[in-house]
Each structure stands twice: as C-alpha cells, then as structure tokens.
Amino acid sequence: MPHVISDECIMCGSCAAECPVEAISQGDTQYCIDPEVCIDCGTCASVCPAGAISQA
C-alpha cells in the first residue's frame, strides 16, 4: 500500500529529495505522493521531520 502525506507536512522537501522513484511532488499546501508511482519503500517516512508520512 502506498504512503500518504498528512496535513502535518511542513513543506521542507526532505521526502521528495529522498524518494528513489520521484513519486513525491510539491502541492499548494503540502507535498503529495503519487500512488501509481510509489513503490512503498518507506524512505520518505524515515526522513520526514514532522512525522507526516504513513501508510495509507
């Protein structure tokens, strides 16, 4: 199951920089994960300083 980013996102970009498949993009108020591209590796969740990323 792909990961999702919650409203706790602080728009730091750490997750996007670490995503090996570039599934994360910057939205208007938070970053978003494309579930079609996400390989569910969990790297984004491990680097998120706000703890805003979890499995859907």
C-alpha distance matrix in Angstrom:
0.0 3.8 6.7 9.5 13.2 15.5 19.2 20.2 19.7 23.2 22.9 23.8 21.8 20.9 17.3 18.2 20.9 18.6 15.7 16.5 15.4 16.7 13.7 15.2 18.3 20.8 21.1 24.2 23.4 20.3 18.0 15.0 11.9 11.7 8.3 10.4 11.4 8.7 8.4 6.4 10.0 10.6 14.0 14.0 13.5 16.2 18.6 18.3 21.7 20.9 17.8 16.3 12.7 10.1 6.5 6.3
3.8 0.0 3.8 6.7 10.3 13.1 16.7 17.8 16.7 20.0 19.4 20.4 18.2 17.6 13.9 14.6 17.4 15.5 12.5 13.8 12.5 13.3 10.1 11.4 14.5 17.1 17.6 20.8 20.2 16.9 14.3 11.4 8.1 8.4 5.5 8.3 8.7 5.8 6.8 5.0 8.6 8.9 11.7 11.1 11.2 14.3 16.1 15.6 19.2 18.5 15.8 13.9 10.3 8.7 6.0 6.1
6.7 3.8 0.0 3.8 7.0 9.9 13.6 14.2 13.2 16.6 16.3 17.2 15.5 14.8 11.2 12.6 15.5 13.8 11.5 13.7 13.1 13.2 10.1 10.2 13.2 15.2 15.8 18.8 17.6 14.1 11.8 9.6 7.0 9.0 7.5 10.9 10.7 7.4 8.9 6.3 8.8 7.4 10.0 8.5 8.0 11.5 13.1 12.2 15.6 14.7 12.1 10.1 6.5 5.3 4.1 5.4
9.5 6.7 3.8 0.0 3.8 6.5 10.1 11.3 10.5 14.1 14.0 15.6 14.4 14.4 11.2 12.5 15.9 15.0 13.0 15.8 15.0 14.1 10.9 9.8 11.9 13.1 13.0 15.7 14.2 11.0 9.4 7.2 6.1 8.7 8.3 12.0 12.3 9.7 12.1 10.0 12.3 10.4 12.3 9.8 9.2 13.0 13.8 11.9 14.9 13.3 11.1 8.2 5.6 5.6 6.0 5.7
13.2 10.3 7.0 3.8 0.0 3.8 6.9 7.9 6.7 10.3 10.5 12.4 11.8 12.3 9.7 11.3 14.7 14.4 13.2 16.5 16.2 14.6 11.9 9.5 10.9 11.1 10.9 13.1 11.2 7.8 6.8 6.2 7.0 10.4 11.1 14.8 14.5 12.2 14.8 12.8 14.3 11.9 12.8 9.5 8.9 12.5 12.5 9.7 12.3 10.3 9.0 5.5 4.5 6.7 8.8 8.9
15.5 13.1 9.9 6.5 3.8 0.0 3.8 5.3 6.1 9.8 11.1 13.5 13.9 14.5 12.7 14.5 17.7 17.7 16.8 20.3 20.0 18.3 15.6 13.0 13.8 13.2 12.2 13.4 10.6 8.1 8.9 8.9 10.4 13.6 14.2 17.9 18.1 15.8 18.3 16.0 17.6 14.8 15.9 12.6 11.2 14.6 14.6 11.2 12.7 9.8 8.8 5.1 6.3 8.0 10.4 10.1
19.2 16.7 13.6 10.1 6.9 3.8 0.0 3.8 5.3 8.3 10.1 13.0 14.2 15.5 14.4 16.0 19.1 19.7 19.2 22.8 22.6 20.4 17.9 14.9 14.8 13.2 11.6 11.7 8.4 7.0 9.4 10.4 12.9 16.0 17.1 20.7 20.9 19.0 21.7 19.6 21.0 18.2 18.8 15.3 14.1 17.1 16.5 12.8 13.4 10.1 10.4 7.1 9.5 11.6 14.2 13.7
20.2 17.8 14.2 11.3 7.9 5.3 3.8 0.0 3.8 6.3 9.1 11.2 13.1 13.7 13.2 15.5 18.1 18.5 18.7 22.4 22.8 20.7 18.8 15.6 15.8 14.2 13.5 13.7 10.2 8.4 10.3 12.1 14.3 17.8 18.9 22.5 22.2 19.8 22.2 19.8 20.6 17.3 17.5 14.1 12.5 15.0 14.1 10.3 10.1 6.6 7.5 5.2 8.7 11.2 14.5 15.0
19.7 16.7 13.2 10.5 6.7 6.1 5.3 3.8 0.0 3.8 5.6 7.9 9.4 10.5 10.1 12.0 14.6 15.4 15.7 19.5 19.9 17.5 15.9 12.4 12.4 10.7 10.7 11.4 8.3 5.6 7.0 9.5 11.9 15.6 17.3 20.6 19.8 17.7 20.3 18.4 18.9 15.9 15.5 11.9 11.2 13.7 12.1 8.5 9.0 6.5 8.0 5.3 8.0 11.4 14.6 15.3
23.2 20.0 16.6 14.1 10.3 9.8 8.3 6.3 3.8 0.0 3.8 5.6 8.4 9.9 10.9 12.5 14.4 15.8 16.9 20.7 21.4 18.7 17.8 14.1 13.6 11.2 11.6 11.7 8.6 7.0 8.7 12.0 14.7 18.2 20.4 23.4 22.3 20.4 22.8 21.2 21.2 18.2 17.1 13.6 13.3 15.0 12.6 9.2 8.6 6.9 9.8 8.4 11.2 14.8 18.1 19.0
22.9 19.4 16.3 14.0 10.5 11.1 10.1 9.1 5.6 3.8 0.0 3.8 5.6 8.3 9.3 9.9 11.8 14.0 14.8 18.5 19.0 16.0 15.4 11.6 10.4 7.8 8.9 9.5 7.5 5.5 6.4 10.1 12.9 16.2 18.9 21.6 20.2 18.7 21.5 20.4 20.5 17.9 16.5 12.9 13.7 15.5 12.8 10.0 10.4 9.6 12.0 10.2 12.0 15.7 18.6 19.4
23.8 20.4 17.2 15.6 12.4 13.5 13.0 11.2 7.9 5.6 3.8 0.0 3.8 5.7 8.0 9.0 9.8 11.9 13.7 17.3 18.5 15.7 15.8 12.3 11.7 9.8 11.9 12.9 11.3 9.1 8.8 12.4 14.5 17.8 20.4 22.9 20.9 19.3 21.5 20.4 19.8 17.2 15.1 11.9 13.0 13.9 10.6 8.6 8.6 9.3 11.9 11.2 12.7 16.5 19.5 21.0
21.8 18.2 15.5 14.4 11.8 13.9 14.2 13.1 9.4 8.4 5.6 3.8 0.0 3.8 5.5 5.4 6.3 8.9 10.3 13.8 14.8 11.9 12.5 9.1 8.8 7.9 10.9 12.9 12.1 9.4 7.6 10.6 12.0 15.1 17.8 19.9 17.7 16.3 18.5 18.0 17.3 15.3 13.0 9.9 12.0 13.1 9.9 8.7 10.2 11.3 13.0 11.9 12.3 15.9 18.4 19.8
20.9 17.6 14.8 14.4 12.3 14.5 15.5 13.7 10.5 9.9 8.3 5.7 3.8 0.0 3.8 5.6 5.3 6.5 8.9 12.3 14.2 12.1 12.9 10.1 11.2 11.1 14.1 16.3 15.2 12.0 10.0 12.4 12.9 16.1 18.2 20.4 17.8 15.8 17.3 16.4 15.1 12.9 10.1 7.5 9.6 9.9 6.4 6.3 8.1 10.3 11.5 11.4 11.3 14.7 17.3 19.4
17.3 13.9 11.2 11.2 9.7 12.7 14.4 13.2 10.1 10.9 9.3 8.0 5.5 3.8 0.0 3.8 5.5 5.3 6.2 9.9 11.4 9.6 9.7 7.2 9.3 10.2 13.0 15.8 14.8 11.2 8.4 9.8 9.5 12.7 14.6 16.8 14.3 12.1 13.8 12.8 11.9 9.9 7.6 4.5 7.2 8.5 6.3 6.1 9.3 10.7 10.7 10.0 8.9 11.9 14.1 16.1
18.2 14.6 12.6 12.5 11.3 14.5 16.0 15.5 12.0 12.5 9.9 9.0 5.4 5.6 3.8 0.0 3.8 5.5 5.4 8.8 9.5 6.8 7.6 5.1 6.6 8.1 11.5 14.6 14.6 11.3 8.0 9.1 8.9 11.3 13.9 15.5 12.8 11.5 13.6 13.7 13.1 12.1 9.8 7.3 10.6 12.0 9.8 9.8 12.8 14.0 14.3 13.0 11.7 14.6 16.1 17.6
20.9 17.4 15.5 15.9 14.7 17.7 19.1 18.1 14.6 14.4 11.8 9.8 6.3 5.3 5.5 3.8 0.0 3.8 5.9 8.4 10.2 8.2 10.3 8.6 9.8 11.1 14.7 17.5 17.5 14.4 11.4 12.9 12.5 14.7 17.1 18.3 15.2 14.0 15.4 15.6 14.1 13.3 10.2 8.7 12.1 12.3 9.7 10.8 13.2 15.3 15.9 15.4 14.3 17.2 18.8 20.7
18.6 15.5 13.8 15.0 14.4 17.7 19.7 18.5 15.4 15.8 14.0 11.9 8.9 6.5 5.3 5.5 3.8 0.0 3.8 6.2 9.0 8.3 10.1 9.3 11.7 13.6 16.9 20.0 19.6 16.1 13.0 13.7 12.5 14.6 16.3 17.6 14.3 12.4 13.0 12.9 10.8 10.1 6.7 6.3 9.8 9.6 7.8 9.9 12.8 15.1 14.9 14.9 13.1 15.4 16.8 19.2
15.7 12.5 11.5 13.0 13.2 16.8 19.2 18.7 15.7 16.9 14.8 13.7 10.3 8.9 6.2 5.4 5.9 3.8 0.0 3.8 5.6 5.3 6.6 6.9 10.0 12.7 15.8 19.3 19.2 15.7 12.1 11.8 9.8 11.3 12.8 13.8 10.5 8.7 9.5 10.1 8.7 8.9 6.6 6.1 9.9 10.8 9.9 11.4 14.9 16.5 15.7 14.9 12.4 14.2 14.9 16.8
16.5 13.8 13.7 15.8 16.5 20.3 22.8 22.4 19.5 20.7 18.5 17.3 13.8 12.3 9.9 8.8 8.4 6.2 3.8 0.0 3.8 5.8 8.0 9.7 12.7 15.8 18.8 22.4 22.7 19.3 15.6 14.9 12.3 12.9 13.9 14.0 10.3 9.2 8.9 10.5 8.7 10.3 8.2 9.2 12.7 13.1 12.8 14.8 18.3 20.1 19.0 18.5 15.7 16.9 16.9 18.9
15.4 12.5 13.1 15.0 16.2 20.0 22.6 22.8 19.9 21.4 19.0 18.5 14.8 14.2 11.4 9.5 10.2 9.0 5.6 3.8 0.0 3.8 5.5 8.4 11.2 14.8 17.5 21.2 22.0 18.7 15.0 13.5 10.7 10.2 11.4 10.8 7.0 7.0 7.6 10.2 9.8 11.7 10.7 10.9 14.3 15.6 15.4 16.7 20.3 21.5 20.4 19.2 16.3 17.3 16.7 18.0
16.7 13.3 13.2 14.1 14.6 18.3 20.4 20.7 17.5 18.7 16.0 15.7 11.9 12.1 9.6 6.8 8.2 8.3 5.3 5.8 3.8 0.0 3.8 5.5 7.7 11.2 14.1 17.8 18.7 15.7 12.0 10.9 8.9 8.9 11.3 11.2 7.8 8.1 10.1 12.1 12.0 13.0 11.6 10.6 14.1 15.8 14.8 15.5 18.9 19.9 19.4 17.8 15.4 17.1 17.1 18.1
13.7 10.1 10.1 10.9 11.9 15.6 17.9 18.8 15.9 17.8 15.4 15.8 12.5 12.9 9.7 7.6 10.3 10.1 6.6 8.0 5.5 3.8 0.0 3.8 6.7 10.4 12.5 16.3 17.0 13.9 10.2 8.2 5.5 5.2 7.6 8.1 5.3 5.4 8.5 10.1 11.2 11.9 11.5 10.0 13.0 15.4 14.9 14.9 18.5 18.9 17.9 15.8 13.2 14.5 14.3 14.7
15.2 11.4 10.2 9.8 9.5 13.0 14.9 15.6 12.4 14.1 11.6 12.3 9.1 10.1 7.2 5.1 8.6 9.3 6.9 9.7 8.4 5.5 3.8 0.0 3.8 7.0 9.4 13.1 13.6 10.4 6.6 5.5 4.5 6.3 9.3 10.9 8.8 8.2 11.3 11.9 12.7 12.2 11.4 8.8 11.7 14.3 13.1 12.5 15.8 15.9 15.5 13.2 11.3 13.5 14.2 14.7
18.3 14.5 13.2 11.9 10.9 13.8 14.8 15.8 12.4 13.6 10.4 11.7 8.8 11.2 9.3 6.6 9.8 11.7 10.0 12.7 11.2 7.7 6.7 3.8 0.0 3.8 6.4 10.1 11.3 8.9 5.6 5.4 6.6 7.9 11.6 12.9 11.3 11.5 14.9 15.6 16.5 15.9 14.9 12.0 14.6 17.2 15.5 14.3 17.1 16.9 17.3 14.6 13.6 16.1 17.1 17.1
20.8 17.1 15.2 13.1 11.1 13.2 13.2 14.2 10.7 11.2 7.8 9.8 7.9 11.1 10.2 8.1 11.1 13.6 12.7 15.8 14.8 11.2 10.4 7.0 3.8 0.0 3.8 6.8 8.1 6.4 4.4 6.3 9.0 10.9 14.4 16.2 14.9 14.9 18.3 18.5 19.3 18.1 17.0 13.6 15.8 18.3 16.1 14.3 16.4 15.9 16.9 14.2 14.1 17.1 18.7 18.6
21.1 17.6 15.8 13.0 10.9 12.2 11.6 13.5 10.7 11.6 8.9 11.9 10.9 14.1 13.0 11.5 14.7 16.9 15.8 18.8 17.5 14.1 12.5 9.4 6.4 3.8 0.0 3.8 5.7 5.2 5.1 6.2 9.7 11.4 14.7 16.6 16.2 16.3 19.9 19.9 21.3 19.9 19.4 15.9 17.5 20.4 18.5 16.2 18.0 16.7 17.7 14.5 14.8 17.5 18.9 18.2
24.2 20.8 18.8 15.7 13.1 13.4 11.7 13.7 11.4 11.7 9.5 12.9 12.9 16.3 15.8 14.6 17.5 20.0 19.3 22.4 21.2 17.8 16.3 13.1 10.1 6.8 3.8 0.0 3.8 6.0 7.9 9.6 13.3 15.0 18.1 20.1 19.9 20.0 23.6 23.4 24.8 23.1 22.5 18.9 20.1 22.9 20.9 18.1 19.3 17.6 19.1 15.9 17.0 19.8 21.6 20.7
23.4 20.2 17.6 14.2 11.2 10.6 8.4 10.2 8.3 8.6 7.5 11.3 12.1 15.2 14.8 14.6 17.5 19.6 19.2 22.7 22.0 18.7 17.0 13.6 11.3 8.1 5.7 3.8 0.0 3.8 7.2 9.5 13.3 15.7 18.4 21.0 20.8 20.2 23.6 22.8 24.0 21.8 21.4 17.6 18.2 21.0 19.1 15.9 16.6 14.5 16.2 13.0 14.7 17.7 19.9 19.2
20.3 16.9 14.1 11.0 7.8 8.1 7.0 8.4 5.6 7.0 5.5 9.1 9.4 12.0 11.2 11.3 14.4 16.1 15.7 19.3 18.7 15.7 13.9 10.4 8.9 6.4 5.2 6.0 3.8 0.0 3.8 6.5 10.1 13.0 15.6 18.4 17.9 16.9 20.1 19.1 20.2 18.0 17.6 13.8 14.5 17.3 15.5 12.5 13.8 11.9 13.1 9.9 11.2 14.3 16.6 16.3
18.0 14.3 11.8 9.4 6.8 8.9 9.4 10.3 7.0 8.7 6.4 8.8 7.6 10.0 8.4 8.0 11.4 13.0 12.1 15.6 15.0 12.0 10.2 6.6 5.6 4.4 5.1 7.9 7.2 3.8 0.0 3.8 7.0 10.1 12.8 15.5 14.5 13.5 16.7 16.1 17.1 15.3 14.7 11.0 12.4 15.3 13.6 11.2 13.4 12.3 13.0 9.9 10.0 13.1 14.9 15.0
15.0 11.4 9.6 7.2 6.2 8.9 10.4 12.1 9.5 12.0 10.1 12.4 10.6 12.4 9.8 9.1 12.9 13.7 11.8 14.9 13.5 10.9 8.2 5.5 5.4 6.3 6.2 9.6 9.5 6.5 3.8 0.0 3.8 6.5 9.2 11.9 11.5 10.7 14.3 13.9 15.6 14.3 14.5 11.2 12.6 15.9 15.0 13.0 15.8 14.6 14.3 11.0 9.9 12.1 13.0 12.5
11.9 8.1 7.0 6.1 7.0 10.4 12.9 14.3 11.9 14.7 12.9 14.5 12.0 12.9 9.5 8.9 12.5 12.5 9.8 12.3 10.7 8.9 5.5 4.5 6.6 9.0 9.7 13.3 13.3 10.1 7.0 3.8 0.0 3.8 6.0 8.8 8.1 7.0 10.5 10.4 12.4 11.7 12.3 9.7 11.3 14.7 14.5 13.2 16.5 15.8 14.7 11.8 9.5 10.9 11.0 10.7
11.7 8.4 9.0 8.7 10.4 13.6 16.0 17.8 15.6 18.2 16.2 17.8 15.1 16.1 12.7 11.3 14.7 14.6 11.3 12.9 10.2 8.9 5.2 6.3 7.9 10.9 11.4 15.0 15.7 13.0 10.1 6.5 3.8 0.0 3.8 5.4 5.5 6.1 9.9 10.9 13.4 13.7 14.6 12.6 14.5 17.7 17.7 16.8 20.3 19.6 18.4 15.5 13.0 13.7 12.8 11.9
8.3 5.5 7.5 8.3 11.1 14.2 17.1 18.9 17.3 20.4 18.9 20.4 17.8 18.2 14.6 13.9 17.1 16.3 12.8 13.9 11.4 11.3 7.6 9.3 11.6 14.4 14.7 18.1 18.4 15.6 12.8 9.2 6.0 3.8 0.0 3.8 5.5 5.1 8.3 8.9 12.2 12.9 14.7 13.3 14.5 17.8 18.6 17.9 21.4 20.6 18.7 16.1 13.1 12.6 10.8 9.6
10.4 8.3 10.9 12.0 14.8 17.9 20.7 22.5 20.6 23.4 21.6 22.9 19.9 20.4 16.8 15.5 18.3 17.6 13.8 14.0 10.8 11.2 8.1 10.9 12.9 16.2 16.6 20.1 21.0 18.4 15.5 11.9 8.8 5.4 3.8 0.0 3.8 5.9 8.4 10.5 13.5 15.1 16.6 15.7 17.5 20.4 21.2 20.8 24.5 24.0 22.2 19.7 16.6 16.2 14.1 13.0
11.4 8.7 10.7 12.3 14.5 18.1 20.9 22.2 19.8 22.3 20.2 20.9 17.7 17.8 14.3 12.8 15.2 14.3 10.5 10.3 7.0 7.8 5.3 8.8 11.3 14.9 16.2 19.9 20.8 17.9 14.5 11.5 8.1 5.5 5.5 3.8 0.0 3.8 6.4 9.1 11.3 13.2 14.0 13.4 15.8 18.3 18.7 18.9 22.7 22.7 21.1 19.0 15.8 15.9 14.4 14.2
8.7 5.8 7.4 9.7 12.2 15.8 19.0 19.8 17.7 20.4 18.7 19.3 16.3 15.8 12.1 11.5 14.0 12.4 8.7 9.2 7.0 8.1 5.4 8.2 11.5 14.9 16.3 20.0 20.2 16.9 13.5 10.7 7.0 6.1 5.1 5.9 3.8 0.0 3.8 5.5 7.9 9.4 10.7 10.3 12.3 14.8 15.7 16.0 19.8 19.9 17.9 16.1 12.7 12.5 11.0 11.5
8.4 6.8 8.9 12.1 14.8 18.3 21.7 22.2 20.3 22.8 21.5 21.5 18.5 17.3 13.8 13.6 15.4 13.0 9.5 8.9 7.6 10.1 8.5 11.3 14.9 18.3 19.9 23.6 23.6 20.1 16.7 14.3 10.5 9.9 8.3 8.4 6.4 3.8 0.0 3.8 5.6 8.5 10.1 11.0 12.7 14.6 16.1 17.1 20.9 21.4 19.1 17.9 14.2 13.5 11.5 12.8
6.4 5.0 6.3 10.0 12.8 16.0 19.6 19.8 18.4 21.2 20.4 20.4 18.0 16.4 12.8 13.7 15.6 12.9 10.1 10.5 10.2 12.1 10.1 11.9 15.6 18.5 19.9 23.4 22.8 19.1 16.1 13.9 10.4 10.9 8.9 10.5 9.1 5.5 3.8 0.0 3.8 5.6 8.3 9.2 9.9 11.9 14.1 14.8 18.5 18.8 16.1 15.2 11.4 10.1 8.2 10.1
10.0 8.6 8.8 12.3 14.3 17.6 21.0 20.6 18.9 21.2 20.5 19.8 17.3 15.1 11.9 13.1 14.1 10.8 8.7 8.7 9.8 12.0 11.2 12.7 16.5 19.3 21.3 24.8 24.0 20.2 17.1 15.6 12.4 13.4 12.2 13.5 11.3 7.9 5.6 3.8 0.0 3.8 5.7 8.0 9.0 9.9 12.1 13.7 17.3 18.4 15.8 15.7 12.1 11.4 10.4 13.1
10.6 8.9 7.4 10.4 11.9 14.8 18.2 17.3 15.9 18.2 17.9 17.2 15.3 12.9 9.9 12.1 13.3 10.1 8.9 10.3 11.7 13.0 11.9 12.2 15.9 18.1 19.9 23.1 21.8 18.0 15.3 14.3 11.7 13.7 12.9 15.1 13.2 9.4 8.5 5.6 3.8 0.0 3.8 5.4 5.3 6.4 9.1 10.3 13.8 14.7 12.0 12.3 8.8 8.4 8.5 11.8
14.0 11.7 10.0 12.3 12.8 15.9 18.8 17.5 15.5 17.1 16.5 15.1 13.0 10.1 7.6 9.8 10.2 6.7 6.6 8.2 10.7 11.6 11.5 11.4 14.9 17.0 19.4 22.5 21.4 17.6 14.7 14.5 12.3 14.6 14.7 16.6 14.0 10.7 10.1 8.3 5.7 3.8 0.0 3.8 5.5 5.2 6.6 8.9 12.3 14.1 12.2 12.8 9.9 10.8 11.7 14.9
14.0 11.1 8.5 9.8 9.5 12.6 15.3 14.1 11.9 13.6 12.9 11.9 9.9 7.5 4.5 7.3 8.7 6.3 6.1 9.2 10.9 10.6 10.0 8.8 12.0 13.6 15.9 18.9 17.6 13.8 11.0 11.2 9.7 12.6 13.3 15.7 13.4 10.3 11.0 9.2 8.0 5.4 3.8 0.0 3.8 5.5 5.5 6.3 10.0 11.3 9.8 9.7 7.1 9.1 10.8 13.5
13.5 11.2 8.0 9.2 8.9 11.2 14.1 12.5 11.2 13.3 13.7 13.0 12.0 9.6 7.2 10.6 12.1 9.8 9.9 12.7 14.3 14.1 13.0 11.7 14.6 15.8 17.5 20.1 18.2 14.5 12.4 12.6 11.3 14.5 14.5 17.5 15.8 12.3 12.7 9.9 9.0 5.3 5.5 3.8 0.0 3.8 5.5 5.3 8.7 9.4 6.9 7.5 5.0 6.5 8.9 12.0
16.2 14.3 11.5 13.0 12.5 14.6 17.1 15.0 13.7 15.0 15.5 13.9 13.1 9.9 8.5 12.0 12.3 9.6 10.8 13.1 15.6 15.8 15.4 14.3 17.2 18.3 20.4 22.9 21.0 17.3 15.3 15.9 14.7 17.7 17.8 20.4 18.3 14.8 14.6 11.9 9.9 6.4 5.2 5.5 3.8 0.0 3.8 5.8 8.4 10.3 8.3 10.2 8.5 9.7 12.0 15.4
18.6 16.1 13.1 13.8 12.5 14.6 16.5 14.1 12.1 12.6 12.8 10.6 9.9 6.4 6.3 9.8 9.7 7.8 9.9 12.8 15.4 14.8 14.9 13.1 15.5 16.1 18.5 20.9 19.1 15.5 13.6 15.0 14.5 17.7 18.6 21.2 18.7 15.7 16.1 14.1 12.1 9.1 6.6 5.5 5.5 3.8 0.0 3.8 6.2 9.0 8.5 10.1 9.3 11.7 14.4 17.4
18.3 15.6 12.2 11.9 9.7 11.2 12.8 10.3 8.5 9.2 10.0 8.6 8.7 6.3 6.1 9.8 10.8 9.9 11.4 14.8 16.7 15.5 14.9 12.5 14.3 14.3 16.2 18.1 15.9 12.5 11.2 13.0 13.2 16.8 17.9 20.8 18.9 16.0 17.1 14.8 13.7 10.3 8.9 6.3 5.3 5.8 3.8 0.0 3.8 5.5 5.4 6.7 6.9 10.1 13.3 15.9
21.7 19.2 15.6 14.9 12.3 12.7 13.4 10.1 9.0 8.6 10.4 8.6 10.2 8.1 9.3 12.8 13.2 12.8 14.9 18.3 20.3 18.9 18.5 15.8 17.1 16.4 18.0 19.3 16.6 13.8 13.4 15.8 16.5 20.3 21.4 24.5 22.7 19.8 20.9 18.5 17.3 13.8 12.3 10.0 8.7 8.4 6.2 3.8 0.0 3.8 5.7 7.9 9.6 12.7 16.2 18.7
20.9 18.5 14.7 13.3 10.3 9.8 10.1 6.6 6.5 6.9 9.6 9.3 11.3 10.3 10.7 14.0 15.3 15.1 16.5 20.1 21.5 19.9 18.9 15.9 16.9 15.9 16.7 17.6 14.5 11.9 12.3 14.6 15.8 19.6 20.6 24.0 22.7 19.9 21.4 18.8 18.4 14.7 14.1 11.3 9.4 10.3 9.0 5.5 3.8 0.0 3.8 5.3 8.3 11.2 15.0 17.0
17.8 15.8 12.1 11.1 9.0 8.8 10.4 7.5 8.0 9.8 12.0 11.9 13.0 11.5 10.7 14.3 15.9 14.9 15.7 19.0 20.4 19.4 17.9 15.5 17.3 16.9 17.7 19.1 16.2 13.1 13.0 14.3 14.7 18.4 18.7 22.2 21.1 17.9 19.1 16.1 15.8 12.0 12.2 9.8 6.9 8.3 8.5 5.4 5.7 3.8 0.0 3.8 5.7 7.9 11.7 14.0
16.3 13.9 10.1 8.2 5.5 5.1 7.1 5.2 5.3 8.4 10.2 11.2 11.9 11.4 10.0 13.0 15.4 14.9 14.9 18.5 19.2 17.8 15.8 13.2 14.6 14.2 14.5 15.9 13.0 9.9 9.9 11.0 11.8 15.5 16.1 19.7 19.0 16.1 17.9 15.2 15.7 12.3 12.8 9.7 7.5 10.2 10.1 6.7 7.9 5.3 3.8 0.0 3.8 6.7 10.4 11.8
12.7 10.3 6.5 5.6 4.5 6.3 9.5 8.7 8.0 11.2 12.0 12.7 12.3 11.3 8.9 11.7 14.3 13.1 12.4 15.7 16.3 15.4 13.2 11.3 13.6 14.1 14.8 17.0 14.7 11.2 10.0 9.9 9.5 13.0 13.1 16.6 15.8 12.7 14.2 11.4 12.1 8.8 9.9 7.1 5.0 8.5 9.3 6.9 9.6 8.3 5.7 3.8 0.0 3.8 7.1 9.1
10.1 8.7 5.3 5.6 6.7 8.0 11.6 11.2 11.4 14.8 15.7 16.5 15.9 14.7 11.9 14.6 17.2 15.4 14.2 16.9 17.3 17.1 14.5 13.5 16.1 17.1 17.5 19.8 17.7 14.3 13.1 12.1 10.9 13.7 12.6 16.2 15.9 12.5 13.5 10.1 11.4 8.4 10.8 9.1 6.5 9.7 11.7 10.1 12.7 11.2 7.9 6.7 3.8 0.0 3.8 6.4
6.5 6.0 4.1 6.0 8.8 10.4 14.2 14.5 14.6 18.1 18.6 19.5 18.4 17.3 14.1 16.1 18.8 16.8 14.9 16.9 16.7 17.1 14.3 14.2 17.1 18.7 18.9 21.6 19.9 16.6 14.9 13.0 11.0 12.8 10.8 14.1 14.4 11.0 11.5 8.2 10.4 8.5 11.7 10.8 8.9 12.0 14.4 13.3 16.2 15.0 11.7 10.4 7.1 3.8 0.0 3.8
6.3 6.1 5.4 5.7 8.9 10.1 13.7 15.0 15.3 19.0 19.4 21.0 19.8 19.4 16.1 17.6 20.7 19.2 16.8 18.9 18.0 18.1 14.7 14.7 17.1 18.6 18.2 20.7 19.2 16.3 15.0 12.5 10.7 11.9 9.6 13.0 14.2 11.5 12.8 10.1 13.1 11.8 14.9 13.5 12.0 15.4 17.4 15.9 18.7 17.0 14.0 11.8 9.1 6.4 3.8 0.0
